Amino acid sequence: MFTTVVLAAQSGVCILGYRDEYRQWQQDPEAFWMQAAEAIDWIKKPGRALDDRAAPLYQWYSDGVMNTCYNALDRHVEAGRGAQIAIIHDSPITGAKAKISYADMLERVSIFAGALASRGVGKGDRVLIYMPMVPEALVAMLACARLGAVHSVVFGGFAANELAVRIDDATPKAVIAASCGIEPGRVVAYKPLLDEAIEIAAHKPGFCVILQREQLAAELGERDSEWQAFMKGAAPAPCTPVGGADPLYVLYTSGTTGQPKGVVRPNGGHAVALHWTMKNIYNVEPGEVFWAASDVGWVVGHSYICYGPLIYGATAVLFEGKPVGTPDAGTFWRVIEEHKVVSMFTAPTAFRAIKRLDPTGEFVKKYDLSSLKALFLAGERADSDTILWAEAQLGVPVIDHWWQTETGYSIAAIPMGLEALPVKLGSPGLPMPGFEVHALGEDGREVPAGEMGAIALKLPLPPGTLSGLWQAEERYRSAYLETFPGYYETGDAGMIDEDGYLYIMARTDDVINVAGHRLSTGAMEEVLSSHPDVAECAVIGVADALKGQLPLGFLCLTAGVERDPADVVAECVALVREKIGPVAAFKLATVVERLPKTRSGKVLRGTMAKIADGMAWKLPATIDDPVILDEITAALREMGFCDD
């Protein structure tokens, strides 16, 4: 059983920092997390860390009293650091830039909170936030935290039906939105989507606050108030005391049934855990600039654009744009140079996009990136080729750490603030304190080192992780806790090597069974991405009457490649056969212009699998007919993912 991280010294690197920290947590978790809680300002300090009276439903710091907004803003201003920059807003897509101090943020947040309070919003009420990447989005989040209200941020531009589902589940008293969002080449009108969602939803919010953007003004209705008019005359609101286990926010993540899951994040453990990560994982000091190139609608935006940097006293970059095309493949490098970013966090798909357009790194050479100490990737499995390319261009460690919406921060990482441990390609690193990671077989037993199993986390999960699903306790139990009693089921498959390093190979659903052999689609993607002409790829399993399933690859070629796609496919098939072996039975692949993705950049493998499963050829013959690829390519072309 993986209960102790055992590492050998590698390349002369001392590893006592990480081992000591992890061992301290293992030996006395209660003392470890009580000590970590000393970094947070409490109205009433907790008497204990873990509350296990309702196990396996755990709570942290349940007898403590605090306020997250106070920890993010007020205490820094009271300590004389009000002039320090809290937020840098950089929007290459609109040309807007702004630097907002801690004192200025406190004023904006307290007045907006006062305006919400004047309309009856208080502790425990839900407020839905539907905003683009503008400072007002963070103001709205922090104002809710100030009042003890529970915010639920929905990614700006989400379809009306998806928004309506979240409105009905969260039953918000108010909705805070913008008139529009800006994307490359288009303006997305939010207000019509919001109006349609409210029309569809059974629950009707009491009122809406609309930020009018100059790119597209919205027509306001009886329910709506314009942002500035809403705040006019409002008195600043003080911080409302909340319990350590009281919910700070509900964030919806996709569910296998189509009904989204509302992940509940409590106040106390969230603040403690995020504060711990800022130095120990990301190696950031108070006052330094940290950039998470994500969106406030995703968990990364919650943890590391809004709350983590501000609770810690750092400066956060709020970036509205794309890694390429706003205006060129050097946009990320310009932001790092201009704002002196010391640590950056983004999705691998962003770097694959940059690499695809700038494979030789010509744009990188134009900028001074000397401030950057490390690059962290998460959200999608990062292929080794992209990591090696980024390391070569940036000259800093590139760490593919792993976590989930449910956990709120890293399960496994290389903790740069504790120790610059060796990076192993394909691995997100080692388990962080609080997480005891296991690879389990279908029988619930630990599989040997190096063998693939279901990745599960020993309960209890640490502070800052989800306390459950919003108004869905039974669903929480069935989705996460029942498959392996005593463990949290991550839904990911992978392995743990002899040094304790974790490898996430695929979602459990993406492990395919080829003639009785359990194979990882992630391992095949790793091989395919190593081909010099392949910029991105995805592998799915498709039904086969003879072997049960066969792998099918989708390949995006690097910009400038003019070879016959059939030649690239043939080389990729041979490469997988060489690196993984004939057992993979990899013989089908097709070149596509781009992969279907979510708005956060995750590849929609499920969508691709449905396309494949919808083909008549699925039955009863084996899939060795080249017509298959023509049909799949045609289906993807209809969806806009292939060139004509």
N, C-alpha and C positions, 0 to 999 in steps of 0.2 A: 504494500500500500504506500502511496506517495504521501508520506507525512513529514519528511525532512528533505530539504533541498541539499543534495550532496554534489559538490562541484570540485573538480580538480583545478589547480592553478593552470591557466592557459596563457602562453606567450609571456610569462612573467608578470601577469596582471594580478594585483592583490584583490581579493574578492571578499575580504572580511567585512566591509561596510554593509553590503547587501545581506550576507549570511547572518551577521549579528542582529540586524534589524528584523529579519524574518524569524530568527530563533527567539528573539524577545517576544514577538507576537505569539508564536506557538506556545511558549512556556507559560505566558500569563496574558491572554487576550484582554481580560478586563483591565489590567493595569496599563497595557499598551494603549488602549483606546481612551482610557481616562486621562492619560498623559497627553495624548493628541488633542483632547478636548480643551486643554489649557490654552490653546492658541485662539480659541473663540471667546468672545465676550458674552457672558451669561447674565441674565437678570437674576436667575436662581441657578446656581451650579448643580448639575446632576449628582445624585448620590451614588449612582451606579451607571455603568455603560450599557450592558445587555439586560433586556427584560425578556426572559424566556418563559413567562408564565403561560403563554398561549402557543407554545411550540407545536408545530413547526412554523407558526406565524410569529416572527420575532420583531421586537422594537428596540431602538437604541435611544438612550438618554431620555426616556419617557418621563422621568420626574424632573427634568431640567426645564428652564424657561428662558427664551431668548427671542431675538428677531433677526432674520437673515438680512434684511435691508440695512439695519443698524450696523451689522458686521461688514457689509459691503461698502457703506458710505459714511455714516455718521462718525464712527470711531476713528476713521482716518482724518476727517476734518477736525474732530476734537483733539487729535494728537498733533495738530499743526501742519498737516500735509494737504490742506485743502487746495493749494495751488497746483499740486501735482496733477498731471494729465491722467484721467481715468479712461477715457474713450477717444480713440482716433477713428473718425469716420472717413473712409476713403472710397469714393465711388467713381471709378474710371468710366463707368457706363453713363453717368450723368455729368461728370466733371466736377462734382462737389467734393470738398474736403473740409473737415472741421476737427478741432481738438477741444475736448470738453474736460474741464478740471473736475476733481472730486467735489469741490464746493459748488460748482455750477450744476453738476448732476444731482447733488443733494437738494438744491433749491427746486430744480425741475421736478424731481420725483416727489418731494413732499407736497408741492402745490397740486400736482396731478392726483396724488393720493387724496388730498383734501377735497378735490372736486369729485372724485369717486365717492368718498365718504358722504358728501353732501347729497348724493343721489341714493344713499342707502346701502352702499357696498361696505361690508364689514367682514369680520373674522369668519372664515368658513365658507363664505359665498364664492361661487365660481365666476371667473371672468375669462371669456374666450378672446384670444389675441390673434389677429389675422393680418400680419404686417410684413412688409418687405424689410430689407436690410438698411434701416434708418435708425438714428439714435432714439427716436420716439418708441421704437419697439422695446428697447431696454428700459426706457422710462416707464412704460406700461408694466413690464414684468416686475420691476423693483417697487413700483407703487403698490401693486397687489401684495407683494411680500411685506411691505410696510404696514399694510392694514390687516395682515393675516388672512387675506383673501387667497383663494387657490386659483392660480392662473393655468390656462390650458392654451398653449401656443399651437396654432395650426399653420403649416407651411403656406406662405402667401401664394395665391393662385390655385390652390387645391380646388378641384371640381365641386360644384354646388352640392351634389348628392353626398360626397364624402364629408363635406363641411356640415351638412344637415345631420348626418349620423353622429358626428361629434357633439353638435349642439344638443341633440336629444339625449345623449349619454351623460354629458357633463351638466346639463340644465343650467347654463350660465345666467346670472342676473344681468350681465352686460356683455357687449361685444365691442372690442377696440380694433379698428381696422384702418386701412389707408384707401385712398381713392384708386390707386393703381400700383403695380410693380413694373420695373423696367428690366427687360431682358434684351440681349443683343438682337437688334433689328426689329423689336416690337415692344409695344406697351400693353401690359395685361391689366384690363379693367377689373378691379377687385369688387367694387360696389355692386355691379349686377349679379356677380356670383354670390355675394353675401345675401342680397335681397332674395334671390331664388332659393338659397339654402333655408332662409327663415320661412319662406313660403312653404317649402317642403316639410320642414321640421314640425313635429307636434308641439315641442316646447318653443315658446316665444320669449326671447330676451326682453327685459324691461326697456333697455335703451342701447343705442350704439353711438360710439364716438368715432368720427371719421377724420383722419388726417388728410387734408387736401394737398395733393402734390401738383406742382406746376405743369408737369407733363400731361396730366389729364385730370380735370376736376370732375367730381361726381355730383350727380343730382341728389340732394338730400330729401328725405321724407320725414314724416311726423315723428318717427322713432329716433331720428338721427340728430346729433349735435356735432358741429364743426370743432376740431381740436382746440383752437385758440379760444373760441367763444365758450367752450365748455369749462376752461380753466379760469376765465375772467372772474375776478373777485373771490376766488377760492382761498381759504386760509390754509396754510401749511399744516399737514397732518403729522402728529407724533407717531412713533413706532408702537404698534400694538404687541404686547407680550403674547407669545405663542408657546405651546408645549414643544419639547424637543421632538416628539413623535407626531406632531400635527403636520398635515400635508402642506408642502410648499407649492407643489404643482402636480398636475396630471398631464402626462404626455402620451399621446396615442401612437402606438406602433401597430404594424400590420398583424393580423391574425390569420390562422390557417382556414378559418370558417368564413373569412370575408368581413367579419365584424371586428373592428379595431379593438385593441387591448389598451385600456387606460392605465399606464404605469404610474403608480403613486410614489412620489418622492417626499419623504419627511424632512422637516427643517434642520433639526440638530445634527443628525449623522451626515447629511449632505454638506453642511458647512465644514464640519470637522474633516471629512474625507477629502474634499476638494482643496482645502488649505494644505493638507499633508502632501497632496500630489504636486502642487505647484513648484515646490523646491525639490522634493525627493525624486520625482519622476522627470519633470521638465527642466529642472535646474535653473529656475528663474528666481531673481531677487526682487524684493519690493522696489517699485520704481522703474523696473526694466519693462521692455515691450514684448508682449506675447501675442502671437497671431494664430488663431484657429480659423482657417479659411473654410468656414462652413456656413450654415444658415441658422438663424434663431429658431426656425421651425423644427430643427433636429436636436437630438440630445447633445451633440457636440456644441451647438450654439448655446444651449442652456448652461452646460458645465464650464465651457472654456472661452466663450465670448462674453457672457454676462457674469455668472456667479464666481467661478474659480479665480480669475485674475483680480476681481474687485475685492473679494473677501481677503485675498492675500495682500492686496495693496500694490498690485502691478498695473500696467497699462495694457488695455486690450484693443486690438484692431478690429473694427467693424467694417468689413469689406463688401461692397455691393458690385458684383461683376463676375467675370469668368476668368479662368487662368489663361486663356488664349482668346484673341479676337477683341480685346478691350484695352489697348488697341492692337497688341501683337503678342507673340509668344514670350515677351520679356516683362509682362505685367507683374507677375509674382516677384521678379527680381527687383523691379523698380520699387515696389512696396517695401521689401526687405531693406534696401539701401536707404530709401528716404526716411523711414521711420525707425531705423536701427533695431530691427527685430532680432531678438536673441534666440528665440525658440519658436518653431513653426509647427503647425499641426494641420494636415489636410488629408484628403482621400487619395489613394493611389491613382484613381481615374484621372485626377487633375494632372498628375505628373506624366501619365501615359499620353494625355492629350498634348502636353508641351513637348514631350519626347517625339511624338509622331510628327509634329510640325518643325521641330528643331533638333533632329537626331544628333547633330555634331556639336550642339551647345553654343552656337554662334551668338545667340542673344545673351547668354549667361556672361560672356566675356565683357559685355558692355557695362557691367555694374559692379560696384564694390559691395561684396557680401560678407565682409570681414566681421560684422556684428553677430552673424548667425553661428550658434554653437551646436545645434542639432535640428534635424528634421524628423518629425513623427508622422507616421501614416496609420490610418485605420479606416474602417467602414467597408472595405473590400479587401480580399486577400491580395497582398502585393507580390507580384512576380519578381523573381531574382533579377531579371534583366533590367527592370525599371529601377530597382534599388541600386544596382551597380551603376547604372547611368546617372542617377541622382548623386550618388557618392562621388563619382568622378567629376561631375560638374560643380558641386558645392564644396567638396573637400571637408565635409563634416559627417558624423555618424548619421545614418538613416535607419530609423527604428520603426518596424512594422508592429506596433503594439496592438493588443486585442482587447476589446470590451464590447458591451452591448447597451442598447437603450435601457434595458432593465437594470444594469449594474451602475450606470452613470459615470464610470471612470474605469481605469485599466484593471483588467483581471491579470494580464501578463504584460510585461514590458521590460525594457532595459532601463533601470532607474538612474538616469544620468546625474541626478543630484546626490544620490547615495554613492554611486560607483559606476564608472564607465566599463561595465562588463563587456566581454566579447559579444559581438553580434553574429548570430548564425543565420545564414540566408535561409529563408523559408520559415523562420521561427519568429514569433512576436516577442520572445524572451522568456523570462522566468515569472512564476506567480508572485504577485505583490502581497505584502502582509495583509492578512484578512481572508485571502483566497487559498484554499487547499484544493488543488486541481487533480482530478482523476480521469483516466481513460478506462471506461468500463465496457465489458462485453454485454451481449444481450441477456446474459444470466445475472448481470449486476456485479460481476466480479472484475477485479482489476486485470487488465490485459498486460502481458509482458512489455517491458521497455522497447520502444521502436515499433510496436504493433498498433494498428488503428483501432480505435474504439469510440464510443460516445463520450464526449467530454462533459463531465459533471462536476459540480462544486459542492464540497461538503458543507452542510448547514452547521451553524447559522452563517448567512452571508454577512459581510462586514457593514459598518455604518455607511450611509450614502447610497446603498443599493435600494431597490424597490421594497416597499413594505407590503405590497399586494397590488391587485388590480382594482380600479375604481368600481365600487359597488358590484364586485364579481369575485367573491371569495372562492366559491366552488370552482370557477373557471381558473383562477390562479392555482389552486391545488392540482387540478387535473392537467393543466398545461405545463407545470413546472416541477411539481413535487411528488407525483405518484408513480412515475415510471421507475425511478430508483429511490425508494424510501430512504430518507436521511440525506438526500442530495437535491440540489437544484439542477434540473436538466437544461443545458444551454441550447440544445438543438443543433450543436456543431459536432462534427466528427474530426478526430485527429489522433495524435500520438504524443507521448512524452519520451524523450530520449534518456540515455543513461546519465546525462548530466543534469536532468531536471528541466531542460528546455522544452517548451510546448510547441507543437506544430498543429495548426488548424488547417485541415485539408479541404473541407467542404461542409456545407450544411448536411445534417443527417440525411435529409431527403435527396441530396446530390451524390450520395454514395450509391454507385450502381452495381448490380449483380450480373456479371458476365459469365455465364456457364458455371455458376457456383462460386466464382471468385469475386469478393467484395473489393471494388476498385474505387479510388478517389478521382473524381473529375478534376479536382484541384491539382493533383499531381500531373495529370495530362496537360492542363493549362500551363503549368510551370514549364514543361518541356516545349510546348508550342511557342510560348512567349520568348523562348531563347533563340528562336529563328530570327536572323537579322532583318528579314523583310516583314515580320509580324509585329504590329504595334499593340494590338489588343486581341484577345481571344476569349472564347467561352466554350465549354464542353457540357453537353447535356446527355442524358441517357434516353434512348428511344427503344420502344418495344420491338422484340425480335422473337419469332416463333421458335427458332432453333436454340438460341443462346439465352433467351429471357430478355436481356437488354444488350444494346451495343452503344458505344459512345459516338457522338456526332459533334464535330468541331465547327465553330464559326470563327473566321479569321478576318481581322481588319489589317490592311497592309499599311506600312509606313509611307508617309508622304514622299512622293518622288519615285516610288517603285513602279516601273513600267513593264515588268516581266509578265509573261503569260501566267495568269492566276493558277492554271492547271499545274504548272511546274512547281509553284510554291506549295500547292496542296500535296503534290506527290512527295516533295521533300519533307513536309511536315509529317506525313504518314510514316515515312521511313524513319524520321527522327524519333517519333513515339515508339516505334517498334524497337529501335536501337536502345533507347533509354529505359523504357519500362518493360518491353518484351512483347512477344506475340500474345501473351495472355490478355493484354489490353484489348485485342481485336479492334484496334483503331484503324479504320480504313476509309471512313467517310468524313469529308470536310467540305465546306463551301466558303468562298470569300464574300464578305458583305461590306458595305460602305461604313456602317456603324452598328453598334450593338444596341438593342433595346435597353433603356436604363430608366431607373426612377429619377426623380428630380434631385435626389441626393447623390446620384452617380452610381448606384448599385445596379449591376446587370440583372435584367429581368429574365433569369433563367427559367422561371416558371412559365412566363409568356412564351418563350421559345419552345419549351417542352409541350405546351398546349398546341402550338402550331404543328409540331411533329406528330403528336398523338391524334390530331384531327385528320391526318392524312389516311385515305382509304388503304394505302399500302401497308399500314400497320399490321393488318391481318392477312392471311395466315402465313404469307411467304416470308422468307428471310430478307433482310434489307440489304440487298446487294445490287439493286437496280439503279443506274445513274439517273433515271427519271426522278428519283426521290429528291436529289439535290436541286433539280430544276423546279420542282414543286415547292420546296421549302424556300428557295431563293425568291420565287414568284410571290409567295405569301409575305415574306419580309419586305419585298419591294412595295407591295400594296400598303404596308404599314409605314413606308418611308425610310426603310433602313438599308436599302440597296440602291446602287446606281442603275439606271436603265441600260 
